[in-house]
Amino acid sequence: MIPAEQTRIIVQHELEGALSWAERHGVRIDWLPNDLGLHATLLQPATNATFFLRGMFQDYRALPPEWTFTNERWETSGQAMDFPEGAQSSFGSPMFIMHNQKAVICAPFNRLAYSDLAGPHRDWGGPANWLNAGASQIHADTIGDMLQAIHRDFSFTRSRLAKP
């Protein structure tokens, strides 16, 4: 759909803000341009446990990225033991949930939250509608904003969704 080179240009432009955000929050980010992937290493404040957040950007901006937590080798996707356990906050329901026995980051800016890819949301009009989907949900339309939104909910967590 979107040529990989075009996606790289868009992501590299947005990475300027994302890298500034990461520096301010002590988050390590690695951009893998050949894979169109981003790796962010997060430390859970309550436990100091390390979590590995992966974003995949194929067809980015026509479609949202695929955001998931993985193991330390950046390999798994949707495994409860790789995800933080969502915690209620003043911002509402947590975005880290289980759906059909698979963990997912439930936000309009995550392609994996849409039913097209086995996610929970049929009501958002499909991933191509991501910039307008989920009117009552958190919105983020740049990589830095997406990282901030995920980090916001992550900062309230105190454990993993499942024991390793």
N, C-alpha and C positions, 0 to 999 in steps of 0.2 A: 504494500500500500504506500508507505512513505519510504523513500530510498534511505538506506542506512547512513549515507553521507549527510543527507539533510537532517536526519535525527541527531547525528553527532554535532553538527553546527548548532542546532537549537539547544541541546543539552549543555554543550561547552559554554554557550552564552549564559545560560541560567546557573551554571556551576559557580560563577563568580560570587553571586549572592549566597549560594549554598555553602561555599567554602568559608565565607566570612561568618555565616551563622555557626558553622561547625567549630571554628576557632573560638568563638565566644562561649560555646557550650562544652568545650572539651571533647568533641566527638571526632573520631578519625573517619575521614571519607576517602575512598579510593574510587576513581573513575576508570573503568575498563572500556576504552572506546571501541576496541575490536568486537567486544561482546555486547556493546550497548548496555553495560551493567554498572551499577553503583553499589559499593559496599560501605556500610556505615557501622562502626563498632560502638555500642552503647553500654555504659555501666549503670546498672540499676542502683539508684541512690540508697535504697533501704538495705540492700544486701551486698552491694559491690560486685554482683554477678555480671558477667559479660554476656551480651546479647548481640547477635549478628543480623543486621537488617540489610536485605538485598532489594534493590530496585532494578527492574529490567525495562528498557525503554524502546523496544521495537514499536514502530509506528507512532512514536510519541508526538504528540499534540493532537493527532487525529483520534488517538485512544490514550487513556491514562496509562501510567506505568503499572507494572505488576510489582506490588510491595509485599514482602513476606519476611519472616524471621527464619533463619537457617541454622544449621550446626556450624561449628567453627571452620569447617572446610567449604562453607558456602554452598552446600550440596542439597540439603533437604528443603522441602516446602510444605507448610501446613502441618508439621508435626507439633503436637501440643507441648512437648518438652522443650522446643526451641522458642516458644512464645512466652511473653510475660502474662501473668494472670491479670486480666483487666480489673481495675478498681474504680468504684463509684467516686466521682469527684463533683465539685461545684459546676463542672462543665457538662454534666449529664452522664448518660450511659457510656461505658468504656468502649473503645473501638476494637479491642482485642477479644474476639469471641470464638466459640466453637459453632460450626455449622456442618451438619452431616458428618460428624466425627473428624472434622478437619478444622484446624485453627485458621483464622483469617483476620486481616486488618479490615474492619468494616468501615469504609469511608468512600465517598464518591470518587476520590482521586486514586483509588486502587482498582485496577481492572479485575482482580481476583474476587472482588466483592459482588460482582454482577453474576446473575444466574447463567449468562452465556458461558461462563467458566466455572460453573458449579458453586457460585457464591450465593448468598442469601437474597439478593435483591433483583426481583423481577419488576419492581415498581419504579425503578430509576430510568427506564427507557433505553437500556443498553449502554455499553461502555462508550460508544460514540457521543452520547449525550452527557458525558461526565462533567462538563463545565456548567451544566444546568440542573444536574440530578440532585435528588435528596435535599430539597429546599430547607428542611429543618436540621440538616446534618452540617458538620463542619466542612468548610470549603477551603481548598488550597489549589491554586492554579499555577504555581511555580515549584520547582524542586525544593528551594529553600523553605517555602511555606508548607510543603508536604512534610518535610523533615521536622519542622517546628511543630506541626499538628501531631505527628506520631510521637515526638519527644514529650510534648505536653502530657499526653495520656500515659506514656511510659513512665514519667517522673512520679506518678502516683502508685505504681505497681510495687508489690512487696514479695513476689514469688513467681514461680513458673506455673503455666497452666497444668503441667504434669511433671512428675519427678522423672529425671533422666534415668 
